């Protein structure tokens, strides 16, 4: 049995295949893999049964069903997987600190600003790097993002909100 948030040093072929598949599953609302977004809490593999626990970015996110289905369907197609299950855990809140550097860079290239740690620092325009920005709407296109307007380059952009407090 393996329980991990990353691939162990002496991973089996099945463990490698499972993580390879998880790295290909994109968030339905963002141009980023769920592994880069930091959603994968842990993966347990025992006797061909794979259980994945995910940390949602926002409680009540409508994409949770889609993500769970994508993970389950993709893992069921892996040779050697007899059963795949997905569970969401709320034991710990998702934070932007769970994101990989590659994921942050990918989002920035698509116009989504990612704070370094919650909302401690002012927003930065992902296009020009300016701090001269204003809130357009705290109610962005999804529950986890707000929209801003850069006064310097005049581009609108999105930024992750802090997760709801437990």
Backbone as CSV, one residue per row, in Angstrom:
resi,resn,N_x,N_y,N_z,CA_x,CA_y,CA_z,C_x,C_y,C_z
1,UNK,0.849,-1.181,0.000,0.000,0.000,0.000,0.892,1.241,0.000
2,UNK,0.525,2.218,-0.814,1.270,3.467,-0.901,0.305,4.616,-0.643
3,UNK,0.667,5.494,0.275,-0.084,6.723,0.499,0.926,7.849,0.390
4,UNK,0.702,8.765,-0.541,1.691,9.797,-0.785,1.087,10.983,-1.500
5,UNK,1.786,12.109,-1.447,1.387,13.279,-2.235,2.318,13.450,-3.425
6,UNK,3.310,12.585,-3.529,4.200,12.579,-4.686,4.719,11.165,-4.868
7,UNK,5.407,10.934,-5.941,5.888,9.602,-6.283,7.010,9.178,-5.347
8,UNK,6.897,7.984,-4.730,7.979,7.510,-3.863,9.228,7.176,-4.674
9,UNK,10.412,7.153,-4.029,11.667,6.934,-4.761,11.712,5.617,-5.534
10,UNK,11.135,4.559,-4.995,11.148,3.249,-5.664,9.731,2.873,-6.061
11,UNK,9.132,3.700,-6.886,7.742,3.510,-7.274,7.580,2.318,-8.206
12,UNK,6.442,1.672,-8.081,6.119,0.583,-8.996,5.633,1.173,-10.313
13,UNK,5.538,0.324,-11.314,5.043,0.777,-12.620,3.621,1.312,-12.498
14,UNK,2.801,0.684,-11.656,1.424,1.144,-11.477,1.399,2.516,-10.809
15,UNK,2.230,2.725,-9.797,2.295,4.031,-9.137,2.721,5.116,-10.122
16,UNK,3.713,4.820,-10.930,4.162,5.784,-11.939,3.053,6.088,-12.934
17,UNK,2.345,5.047,-13.364,1.262,5.240,-14.336,0.140,6.094,-13.744
18,UNK,-0.195,5.844,-12.483,-1.255,6.620,-11.824,-0.867,8.091,-11.761
19,UNK,0.362,8.401,-11.322,0.790,9.793,-11.231,0.932,10.433,-12.609
20,UNK,1.363,9.660,-13.602,1.434,10.198,-14.973,0.053,10.633,-15.435
21,UNK,-0.963,9.835,-15.123,-2.338,10.180,-15.507,-2.814,11.398,-14.732
22,UNK,-2.556,11.451,-13.425,-3.003,12.592,-12.623,-2.403,13.899,-13.134
23,UNK,-1.162,13.852,-13.609,-0.515,15.066,-14.132,-1.136,15.542,-15.460
24,UNK,-1.959,14.725,-16.103,-2.590,15.128,-17.367,-3.999,15.672,-17.189
25,UNK,-4.559,15.516,-16.012,-5.951,15.933,-15.798,-6.000,17.431,-15.525
26,UNK,-6.671,18.144,-16.415,-6.769,19.602,-16.322,-7.976,20.017,-15.485
27,UNK,-7.818,21.105,-14.765,-8.939,21.726,-14.085,-9.904,22.192,-15.179
28,UNK,-11.211,21.975,-15.018,-12.148,22.369,-16.082,-12.313,23.875,-16.252
29,UNK,-11.886,24.661,-15.267,-12.066,26.109,-15.338,-10.767,26.876,-15.569
30,UNK,-9.639,26.191,-15.466,-8.346,26.857,-15.567,-7.397,26.047,-16.439
31,UNK,-6.434,26.704,-17.084,-5.467,25.983,-17.915,-4.311,25.425,-17.077
32,UNK,-4.624,24.501,-16.167,-3.624,23.973,-15.238,-4.024,22.563,-14.826
33,UNK,-3.035,21.698,-14.663,-3.289,20.339,-14.205,-3.630,20.360,-12.712
34,UNK,-4.440,19.399,-12.293,-4.841,19.359,-10.888,-3.643,19.131,-9.961
35,UNK,-2.594,18.506,-10.465,-1.385,18.311,-9.650,-0.657,19.641,-9.462
36,UNK,-0.575,20.460,-10.507,0.072,21.771,-10.399,-0.763,22.744,-9.569
37,UNK,-2.062,22.560,-9.590,-2.949,23.403,-8.794,-2.872,23.028,-7.312
38,UNK,-2.378,21.842,-7.031,-2.234,21.406,-5.642,-3.473,20.757,-5.077
39,UNK,-4.301,20.198,-5.944,-5.526,19.560,-5.475,-5.292,18.161,-4.913
40,UNK,-4.262,17.459,-5.392,-4.055,16.069,-4.974,-3.451,16.053,-3.571
41,UNK,-4.216,15.571,-2.613,-3.760,15.474,-1.212,-2.942,14.205,-1.024
42,UNK,-3.514,13.070,-1.437,-2.759,11.822,-1.378,-3.398,10.776,-2.279
43,UNK,-2.595,9.778,-2.578,-3.005,8.667,-3.428,-2.653,7.383,-2.685
44,UNK,-3.621,6.495,-2.564,-3.395,5.202,-1.934,-3.627,4.128,-2.982
45,UNK,-2.653,3.217,-3.107,-2.753,2.130,-4.078,-2.538,0.819,-3.341
46,UNK,-3.505,-0.076,-3.448,-3.399,-1.387,-2.809,-4.172,-2.406,-3.638
47,UNK,-3.482,-3.436,-4.093,-4.096,-4.545,-4.832,-4.930,-4.062,-6.018
48,UNK,-4.415,-3.095,-6.757,-5.111,-2.607,-7.947,-6.226,-1.618,-7.663
49,UNK,-6.422,-1.275,-6.410,-7.444,-0.298,-6.029,-6.745,1.032,-5.750
50,UNK,-7.189,2.067,-6.432,-6.575,3.389,-6.292,-7.595,4.332,-5.662
51,UNK,-7.185,4.949,-4.573,-8.025,5.943,-3.897,-7.280,7.278,-3.912
52,UNK,-7.947,8.301,-4.435,-7.352,9.629,-4.530,-8.147,10.574,-3.641
53,UNK,-7.436,11.310,-2.797,-8.071,12.349,-1.983,-7.635,13.698,-2.518
54,UNK,-8.617,14.558,-2.767,-8.372,15.883,-3.324,-8.799,16.963,-2.338
55,UNK,-8.081,18.081,-2.376,-8.416,19.253,-1.565,-9.015,20.281,-2.516
56,UNK,-10.302,20.600,-2.383,-10.912,21.573,-3.287,-10.421,22.993,-3.021
57,UNK,-10.340,23.800,-4.082,-9.916,25.184,-3.917,-10.962,25.988,-3.149
58,UNK,-12.212,25.592,-3.279,-13.287,26.353,-2.667,-14.419,25.396,-2.317
59,UNK,-14.934,25.484,-1.122,-16.067,24.649,-0.737,-17.254,24.987,-1.633
60,UNK,-17.871,23.983,-2.178,-19.022,24.201,-3.039,-18.678,24.518,-4.475
61,UNK,-17.425,24.367,-4.863,-17.022,24.629,-6.249,-17.807,23.711,-7.184
62,UNK,-18.465,24.263,-8.197,-19.260,23.427,-9.097,-18.421,22.493,-9.970
63,UNK,-17.116,22.717,-10.047,-16.253,21.873,-10.868,-15.853,20.580,-10.165
64,UNK,-16.168,20.431,-8.882,-15.745,19.253,-8.128,-16.251,17.952,-8.742
65,UNK,-17.486,17.935,-9.180,-18.042,16.725,-9.785,-17.292,16.382,-11.072
66,UNK,-17.037,17.389,-11.886,-16.326,17.176,-13.152,-14.911,16.664,-12.889
67,UNK,-14.210,17.277,-11.947,-12.850,16.846,-11.627,-12.853,15.407,-11.129
68,UNK,-13.744,15.098,-10.204,-13.829,13.732,-9.679,-14.094,12.716,-10.772
69,UNK,-15.014,13.038,-11.668,-15.318,12.131,-12.786,-14.118,11.955,-13.703
70,UNK,-13.422,13.054,-13.994,-12.237,12.978,-14.862,-11.153,12.097,-14.235
71,UNK,-10.912,12.269,-12.950,-9.892,11.475,-12.261,-10.283,10.005,-12.279
72,UNK,-11.500,9.716,-11.881,-11.980,8.333,-11.820,-11.925,7.659,-13.193
73,UNK,-12.441,8.334,-14.208,-12.458,7.757,-15.560,-11.051,7.523,-16.092
74,UNK,-10.168,8.484,-15.883,-8.793,8.355,-16.387,-8.059,7.217,-15.677
75,UNK,-8.256,7.094,-14.376,-7.567,6.033,-13.639,-8.123,4.655,-13.973
76,UNK,-9.423,4.573,-14.222,-10.028,3.285,-14.596,-9.439,2.746,-15.896
77,UNK,-8.915,3.639,-16.737,-8.338,3.231,-18.023,-6.877,2.779,-17.900
78,UNK,-6.277,2.933,-16.722,-4.879,2.540,-16.528,-4.802,1.025,-16.362
79,UNK,-3.976,0.345,-17.157,-3.819,-1.104,-16.996,-3.345,-1.437,-15.573
80,UNK,-4.011,-2.375,-14.948,-3.663,-2.771,-13.585,-4.555,-2.151,-12.525
81,UNK,-5.329,-1.129,-12.905,-6.257,-0.518,-11.958,-7.579,-1.264,-12.039
82,UNK,-7.953,-1.871,-10.917,-9.222,-2.617,-10.858,-10.379,-1.717,-10.451
83,UNK,-10.063,-0.726,-9.624,-11.098,0.187,-9.135,-10.432,1.511,-8.774
84,UNK,-11.103,2.611,-9.072,-10.593,3.939,-8.719,-11.697,4.708,-7.999
85,UNK,-11.316,5.373,-6.922,-12.271,6.196,-6.192,-11.655,7.570,-5.918
86,UNK,-12.533,8.556,-5.794,-12.106,9.932,-5.526,-12.913,10.449,-4.349
87,UNK,-12.222,11.081,-3.435,-12.852,11.658,-2.255,-12.295,13.065,-2.066
88,UNK,-13.150,13.985,-1.651,-12.692,15.334,-1.314,-12.522,15.417,0.189
89,UNK,-11.419,16.012,0.610,-11.145,16.161,2.030,-11.178,17.638,2.394
90,UNK,-11.767,17.901,3.525,-11.840,19.267,4.032,-11.070,19.385,5.346
91,UNK,-10.179,18.405,5.607,-9.376,18.394,6.826,-8.440,19.597,6.875
92,UNK,-7.990,20.013,5.727,-7.107,21.173,5.631,-7.612,22.032,4.480
93,UNK,-7.557,23.351,4.608,-8.018,24.187,3.500,-6.978,24.234,2.389
94,UNK,-7.451,24.372,1.171,-6.544,24.600,0.048,-6.026,26.031,0.183
95,UNK,-4.746,26.218,-0.117,-4.173,27.562,-0.173,-3.320,27.652,-1.428
96,UNK,-2.993,28.843,-1.828,-2.157,29.036,-3.011,-0.771,28.444,-2.809
97,UNK,-0.373,28.219,-1.564,0.929,27.613,-1.280,1.014,26.179,-1.804
98,UNK,-0.108,25.538,-2.062,-0.121,24.172,-2.590,0.221,24.127,-4.085
99,UNK,0.169,25.257,-4.759,0.438,25.302,-6.190,1.929,25.150,-6.476
100,UNK,2.251,24.512,-7.610,3.644,24.402,-8.024,4.073,25.694,-8.717
101,UNK,5.378,25.895,-8.803,5.893,27.062,-9.518,5.496,27.014,-10.988
102,UNK,5.505,25.812,-11.566,5.092,25.656,-12.970,3.627,26.045,-13.140
103,UNK,2.793,25.652,-12.185,1.375,25.998,-12.248,1.148,27.496,-12.141
104,UNK,1.879,28.143,-11.254,1.771,29.600,-11.108,2.157,30.306,-12.407
105,UNK,3.260,29.845,-13.003,3.734,30.462,-14.249,2.716,30.247,-15.366
106,UNK,2.140,29.068,-15.419,1.156,28.772,-16.462,-0.072,29.672,-16.316
107,UNK,-0.554,29.821,-15.097,-1.712,30.689,-14.878,-1.391,32.131,-15.218
108,UNK,-0.215,32.597,-14.806,0.170,33.977,-15.107,0.209,34.209,-16.608
109,UNK,0.689,33.231,-17.369,0.736,33.395,-18.825,-0.661,33.446,-19.438
110,UNK,-1.663,33.006,-18.685,-3.050,33.070,-19.143,-3.835,34.199,-18.476
111,UNK,-3.117,35.113,-17.802,-3.782,36.287,-17.240,-4.430,36.081,-15.888
112,UNK,-3.995,35.076,-15.126,-4.532,34.856,-13.785,-3.418,35.138,-12.783
113,UNK,-3.647,36.086,-11.904,-2.673,36.455,-10.886,-2.811,35.516,-9.687
114,UNK,-1.670,35.073,-9.175,-1.668,34.179,-8.025,-0.871,34.837,-6.908
115,UNK,-1.521,35.192,-5.806,-0.774,35.792,-4.707,0.221,34.788,-4.133
116,UNK,1.301,35.296,-3.560,2.301,34.406,-2.967,1.753,33.707,-1.729
117,UNK,0.999,34.423,-0.920,0.403,33.811,0.271,-0.900,34.526,0.590
118,UNK,-1.961,33.896,0.218,-3.297,34.431,0.426,-3.380,35.845,-0.145
119,UNK,-3.917,36.825,0.591,-4.012,38.186,0.084,-3.131,39.136,0.879
120,UNK,-2.012,38.635,1.365,-1.122,39.463,2.169,-0.524,40.606,1.367
121,UNK,-0.212,40.370,0.105,0.388,41.412,-0.712,-0.624,41.942,-1.729
122,UNK,-0.407,43.161,-2.213,-1.357,43.724,-3.182,-1.308,42.944,-4.498
123,UNK,-2.395,42.988,-5.248,-2.412,42.291,-6.540,-1.372,42.864,-7.501
124,UNK,-0.855,42.000,-8.339,0.114,42.387,-9.363,-0.466,41.987,-10.713
125,UNK,-0.424,42.893,-11.667,-0.925,42.598,-13.005,-0.055,41.496,-13.626
126,UNK,-0.659,40.414,-14.085,0.124,39.331,-14.692,0.659,39.689,-16.075
127,UNK,0.179,40.788,-16.648,0.614,41.181,-17.986,1.814,42.132,-17.956
128,UNK,1.738,43.163,-17.082,2.814,44.161,-17.088,3.569,44.250,-15.766
129,UNK,3.079,43.565,-14.726,3.759,43.574,-13.443,3.440,44.775,-12.565
130,UNK,2.518,45.595,-12.976,2.170,46.801,-12.219,1.368,46.455,-10.960
131,UNK,1.564,47.290,-9.930,0.761,47.191,-8.711,-0.397,48.180,-8.749
132,UNK,-0.468,48.991,-9.801,-1.516,49.992,-9.942,-2.766,49.320,-10.513
133,UNK,-3.450,48.565,-9.651,-4.633,47.814,-10.071,-5.794,48.144,-9.153
134,UNK,-6.981,47.899,-9.634,-8.182,48.130,-8.852,-9.100,46.916,-8.968
135,UNK,-9.880,46.694,-7.928,-10.841,45.590,-7.941,-11.963,45.945,-8.906
136,UNK,-12.238,45.042,-9.807,-13.381,45.202,-10.704,-14.601,44.564,-10.051
137,UNK,-14.439,43.311,-9.594,-15.521,42.611,-8.920,-14.959,41.504,-8.044
138,UNK,-15.406,41.443,-6.816,-15.008,40.343,-5.943,-15.701,39.048,-6.343
139,UNK,-16.698,39.168,-7.208,-17.425,38.009,-7.697,-16.970,37.727,-9.124
140,UNK,-15.894,36.959,-9.245,-15.312,36.654,-10.544,-16.081,35.567,-11.276
141,UNK,-15.461,35.004,-12.299,-16.129,33.996,-13.113,-16.367,32.685,-12.366
142,UNK,-15.640,32.471,-11.286,-15.837,31.290,-10.448,-15.765,31.716,-8.994
143,UNK,-16.128,30.822,-8.089,-16.114,31.138,-6.663,-14.724,31.465,-6.138
144,UNK,-13.698,30.902,-6.775,-12.343,31.040,-6.227,-11.570,32.235,-6.789
145,UNK,-12.172,33.029,-7.671,-11.428,34.133,-8.275,-12.232,35.437,-8.254
146,UNK,-11.492,36.540,-8.187,-12.053,37.887,-8.298,-11.451,38.510,-9.561
147,UNK,-12.076,39.579,-10.069,-11.539,40.244,-11.257,-11.004,41.626,-10.889
148,UNK,-9.925,41.988,-11.568,-9.230,43.249,-11.335,-9.005,43.941,-12.671
149,UNK,-8.652,45.238,-12.599,-8.307,46.005,-13.781,-6.977,46.690,-13.521
150,UNK,-6.035,46.531,-14.442,-4.738,47.186,-14.323,-4.861,48.600,-14.893
151,UNK,-4.500,49.574,-14.091,-4.574,50.959,-14.553,-3.424,51.293,-15.504
152,UNK,-2.329,50.541,-15.425,-1.165,50.824,-16.276,-1.374,50.333,-17.700
153,UNK,-1.661,49.035,-17.865,-1.790,48.485,-19.223,-3.247,48.332,-19.661
154,UNK,-4.183,48.627,-18.743,-5.614,48.604,-19.037,-6.189,47.208,-19.253
155,UNK,-5.445,46.175,-18.897,-5.941,44.810,-19.057,-6.725,44.361,-17.831
156,UNK,-7.846,43.687,-18.051,-8.518,43.033,-16.922,-7.801,41.714,-16.639
157,UNK,-7.864,41.267,-15.392,-7.296,39.968,-15.055,-8.015,39.393,-13.845
158,UNK,-7.794,38.109,-13.627,-8.386,37.421,-12.492,-7.309,37.150,-11.452
159,UNK,-7.753,36.982,-10.207,-6.830,36.649,-9.118,-7.535,35.693,-8.174
160,UNK,-6.793,34.718,-7.683,-7.347,33.790,-6.716,-7.724,34.507,-5.434
161,UNK,-8.880,34.143,-4.861,-9.297,34.630,-3.560,-8.744,33.689,-2.503
162,UNK,-8.685,34.155,-1.259,-8.302,33.207,-0.216,-9.437,32.202,-0.028
163,UNK,-9.123,30.977,0.393,-10.193,30.006,0.609,-11.063,30.421,1.789
164,UNK,-12.263,29.900,1.829,-13.163,30.183,2.945,-12.552,29.625,4.212
165,UNK,-12.683,30.356,5.283,-12.140,29.890,6.566,-12.988,28.738,7.073
166,UNK,-12.314,27.727,7.670,-13.077,26.570,8.187,-13.945,26.941,9.365
